[in-house]
Amino acid sequence: MKKFYIIAALLFSTIQLFAQDNYEIQVYASPTMDKGRTMVELHSNYTLNGSTATFGPELPTNHVVHETIEITHGWTSWFETGFYIFNSIGSGGRTAYVGSHIRPRVMVPESWKWPVGVSLSTEFGFQKAAFDPNTCSLEIRPIIDKKWNKLYVALNPTVEKSFAGPDANTGFIFSPNVKGSYDITKEVALGLEYYGSTGPFFHYDPIQQQQHQIFVATDLDVDPNWEFNAGFGLGLTNSTDKAIFKLILGRRF
């Protein structure tokens, strides 16, 4: 019986890992920030239907709001650096500063005339154990995208590595993100976004322990200095928060 509780605890910890990671829900496009310009973004995510139990130091996600401030500066025409401040707002001690990450990113210059847009993002930082048991982590995110007339497609075959916490010896976790959208008008695009986490390479988790979310999303392009993305997402497995609203509002300076 004791062994059963240990296995259950490890499984629950794995389930919570992704659920608590709903701070920046975004599929990246390949272009970096223009040289000398700065983007300030607010990522607001509300978990309508998430986990309700507390296990160890980890807090539940149900009816919690995650507010993330992202500041990105373009240093050259192909290199930028982003900085994140993660925050949580909710009852039961869930209102807190969660952690911070830094994210350098480089892209293939347009002058190379590649048939697709390509860039590479690396994100490193820490977060409190009450919100993610893996308190120090690295994300490596290749970004490939392409626009065909009104159709846009972006692929982010992301991998993640923990350096402190229960997954420190697990290896790289495969967490792919995909986006497809279609321009309804010059200002409005509608599409689907997918976010997943399948477990370690070549040792993938059973399907119900994996995380898979689908978002119906819209992007507004009414001013080149502003960014707007909003969507509603559904979790497709037992390990995923079941319903999330997300909003991204950004301003370039």
C-alpha positions as CSV (number, residue, x, y, z in Angstrom):
1,M,0.0,0.0,0.0
2,K,2.9,2.4,0.8
3,K,4.3,1.7,-2.7
4,F,1.0,2.6,-4.2
5,Y,0.9,6.0,-2.5
6,I,4.4,6.7,-3.7
7,I,3.5,6.0,-7.3
8,A,0.4,8.1,-7.0
9,A,2.4,11.0,-5.6
10,L,4.8,10.8,-8.5
11,L,2.0,10.7,-11.0
12,F,0.2,13.6,-9.4
13,S,3.4,15.6,-9.4
14,T,3.8,15.1,-13.1
15,I,0.2,16.1,-13.7
16,Q,0.7,19.3,-11.7
17,L,3.9,20.3,-13.6
18,F,2.1,21.2,-16.8
19,A,-1.0,22.6,-15.1
20,Q,1.0,25.1,-13.2
21,D,2.9,26.1,-16.3
22,N,0.0,28.1,-17.9
23,Y,1.7,31.6,-17.7
24,E,2.7,32.3,-21.2
25,I,0.4,30.4,-23.6
26,Q,1.8,31.4,-27.0
27,V,3.1,29.9,-30.2
28,Y,6.1,31.9,-31.3
29,A,6.5,33.5,-34.7
30,S,10.0,33.6,-36.2
31,P,10.8,37.4,-36.4
32,T,12.7,39.0,-33.6
33,M,12.1,42.5,-32.2
34,D,13.4,45.3,-34.5
35,K,16.7,46.8,-33.5
36,G,16.3,49.5,-30.8
37,R,12.7,48.7,-30.1
38,T,11.1,47.3,-27.0
39,M,7.9,45.3,-26.6
40,V,6.0,45.2,-23.3
41,E,3.4,42.4,-23.1
42,L,0.9,41.3,-20.5
43,H,-0.2,37.6,-20.6
44,S,-3.4,37.1,-18.7
45,N,-4.6,33.5,-18.3
46,Y,-7.6,32.3,-16.3
47,T,-8.1,28.6,-15.5
48,L,-11.8,28.0,-15.6
49,N,-11.5,24.3,-14.9
50,G,-8.3,23.1,-13.4
51,S,-6.9,21.0,-10.5
52,T,-8.6,21.4,-7.1
53,A,-6.4,19.3,-4.8
54,T,-3.2,20.4,-3.0
55,F,-0.4,17.9,-2.9
56,G,2.7,18.7,-0.9
57,P,3.8,22.3,-1.6
58,E,2.0,22.5,-4.9
59,L,-1.1,24.6,-5.1
60,P,-4.2,23.8,-7.3
61,T,-4.9,25.7,-10.5
62,N,-8.7,25.9,-10.5
63,H,-10.0,29.4,-10.7
64,V,-6.6,31.0,-10.6
65,V,-5.4,34.0,-12.7
66,H,-1.8,34.0,-14.0
67,E,-0.4,37.4,-14.9
68,T,2.9,37.5,-16.7
69,I,4.8,40.6,-17.7
70,E,7.1,40.1,-20.7
71,I,9.7,42.8,-21.8
72,T,11.6,42.1,-25.0
73,H,14.3,44.4,-26.5
74,G,15.8,44.1,-30.0
75,W,19.6,44.5,-30.0
76,T,20.2,43.9,-33.7
77,S,18.1,43.0,-36.7
78,W,18.4,39.3,-35.7
79,F,18.9,39.2,-31.9
80,E,16.6,40.0,-29.0
81,T,16.3,39.3,-25.3
82,G,13.1,38.8,-23.4
83,F,12.6,38.9,-19.6
84,Y,9.5,37.5,-17.8
85,I,8.0,38.2,-14.4
86,F,5.5,35.5,-13.5
87,N,2.6,36.2,-11.0
88,S,-0.3,34.3,-9.7
89,I,-3.6,35.6,-8.3
90,G,-6.1,33.4,-6.4
91,S,-7.6,32.3,-3.1
92,G,-5.9,29.9,-0.7
93,G,-2.5,31.5,-0.7
94,R,-2.2,31.5,-4.5
95,T,-1.5,35.2,-4.9
96,A,2.2,35.5,-5.2
97,Y,5.3,36.4,-7.3
98,V,6.1,33.0,-8.9
99,G,9.5,33.5,-10.6
100,S,11.4,35.0,-13.5
101,H,13.0,33.8,-16.8
102,I,15.4,35.4,-19.3
103,R,15.1,34.5,-23.0
104,P,17.7,35.3,-25.7
105,R,16.6,34.6,-29.3
106,V,18.3,34.7,-32.7
107,M,16.7,34.5,-36.1
108,V,17.9,33.7,-39.7
109,P,18.2,37.2,-41.3
110,E,15.7,37.9,-44.1
111,S,18.7,38.7,-46.4
112,W,19.4,35.0,-46.5
113,K,16.1,34.5,-48.3
114,W,15.2,31.2,-46.7
115,P,11.8,29.8,-47.9
116,V,10.5,29.8,-44.3
117,G,11.1,31.9,-41.2
118,V,13.5,30.4,-38.7
119,S,14.6,31.4,-35.3
120,L,15.9,29.8,-32.0
121,S,14.8,30.8,-28.5
122,T,16.5,29.7,-25.3
123,E,14.7,30.4,-22.0
124,F,16.2,29.9,-18.5
125,G,15.0,30.8,-15.0
126,F,13.5,29.8,-11.7
127,Q,10.0,29.4,-10.2
128,K,8.7,28.7,-6.7
129,A,8.1,25.1,-5.8
130,A,4.5,25.9,-4.8
131,F,3.8,26.6,-8.5
132,D,6.2,24.2,-10.2
133,P,8.1,21.4,-8.5
134,N,11.0,21.8,-11.0
135,T,12.3,25.1,-9.7
136,C,15.1,25.7,-12.2
137,S,14.6,24.9,-15.9
138,L,15.7,25.5,-19.5
139,E,13.6,25.7,-22.6
140,I,15.0,25.3,-26.1
141,R,12.5,26.4,-28.7
142,P,13.2,26.2,-32.5
143,I,10.7,28.3,-34.4
144,I,9.6,27.7,-38.0
145,D,6.8,29.6,-39.7
146,K,5.4,30.5,-43.1
147,K,2.7,32.7,-44.6
148,W,0.8,31.7,-47.8
149,N,-1.5,34.5,-48.8
150,K,-4.1,34.5,-45.9
151,L,-2.9,31.2,-44.3
152,Y,-0.2,31.2,-41.6
153,V,1.4,28.2,-40.0
154,A,4.0,28.1,-37.1
155,L,5.8,25.1,-35.6
156,N,7.6,25.3,-32.2
157,P,9.2,21.8,-31.6
158,T,10.2,22.7,-28.0
159,V,12.3,20.7,-25.6
160,E,12.6,21.4,-21.8
161,K,15.1,20.4,-19.2
162,S,14.9,20.7,-15.4
163,F,18.0,21.2,-13.3
164,A,16.3,21.2,-9.8
165,G,13.3,19.2,-8.8
166,P,11.7,15.7,-9.4
167,D,12.5,15.8,-13.2
168,A,16.2,16.8,-12.8
169,N,17.4,13.4,-13.9
170,T,14.6,12.8,-16.5
171,G,16.4,14.3,-19.6
172,F,14.8,16.5,-22.2
173,I,11.0,16.7,-22.3
174,F,9.3,17.1,-25.7
175,S,6.7,19.9,-25.7
176,P,5.6,20.8,-29.2
177,N,3.5,23.8,-30.1
178,V,1.7,24.4,-33.4
179,K,-0.4,27.3,-34.8
180,G,-2.5,27.6,-37.9
181,S,-4.5,30.8,-38.7
182,Y,-6.4,32.3,-41.5
183,D,-7.0,36.0,-42.2
184,I,-10.7,36.7,-42.2
185,T,-10.1,40.4,-42.9
186,K,-6.9,42.5,-43.0
187,E,-7.3,43.1,-39.3
188,V,-8.7,39.8,-38.0
189,A,-7.2,36.3,-38.1
190,L,-8.9,33.1,-36.7
191,G,-7.2,29.9,-36.0
192,L,-6.2,26.9,-33.8
193,E,-3.3,26.6,-31.4
194,Y,-1.9,23.3,-30.0
195,Y,0.2,22.9,-26.9
196,G,1.6,19.5,-25.8
197,S,4.0,17.7,-23.5
198,T,4.6,14.1,-24.3
199,G,7.4,13.2,-21.8
200,P,11.1,12.3,-22.3
201,F,12.3,11.6,-25.8
202,F,12.0,7.9,-26.7
203,H,10.4,7.2,-23.4
204,Y,7.1,8.9,-23.9
205,D,4.5,8.9,-21.1
206,P,1.2,7.0,-21.4
207,I,-1.3,9.1,-23.3
208,Q,-3.4,10.1,-20.3
209,Q,-0.2,11.3,-18.5
210,Q,0.7,13.4,-21.4
211,Q,-0.6,17.0,-21.8
212,H,-2.5,18.1,-24.9
213,Q,-4.5,21.4,-25.3
214,I,-6.3,22.9,-28.2
215,F,-7.1,26.6,-28.3
216,V,-9.5,28.5,-30.6
217,A,-7.7,31.8,-30.9
218,T,-7.9,35.2,-32.7
219,D,-5.3,37.7,-33.6
220,L,-6.0,41.4,-34.2
221,D,-3.7,43.6,-36.4
222,V,-5.2,47.1,-36.1
223,D,-1.9,48.9,-35.4
224,P,1.7,47.9,-36.0
225,N,2.6,49.1,-32.5
226,W,0.1,46.8,-30.8
227,E,-0.3,43.1,-30.4
228,F,-3.5,41.3,-29.4
229,N,-4.2,37.5,-29.1
230,A,-7.0,35.9,-27.3
231,G,-8.3,32.3,-27.1
232,F,-10.2,29.6,-25.2
233,G,-8.5,26.2,-24.7
234,L,-9.6,22.7,-23.8
235,G,-7.5,20.0,-22.2
236,L,-7.7,16.7,-24.0
237,T,-6.2,14.3,-21.4
238,N,-6.6,13.7,-17.7
239,S,-3.2,15.4,-17.0
240,T,-4.3,18.7,-18.5
241,D,-6.3,21.6,-17.1
242,K,-9.7,21.3,-18.8
243,A,-10.6,24.9,-19.7
244,I,-8.5,28.1,-19.9
245,F,-9.1,31.6,-21.2
246,K,-6.0,33.5,-22.4
247,L,-5.3,37.1,-23.4
248,I,-2.1,38.6,-24.7
249,L,-1.8,42.4,-25.0
250,G,1.4,44.0,-26.2
251,R,2.8,47.4,-27.0
252,R,5.9,48.2,-29.0
253,F,8.0,51.3,-28.1
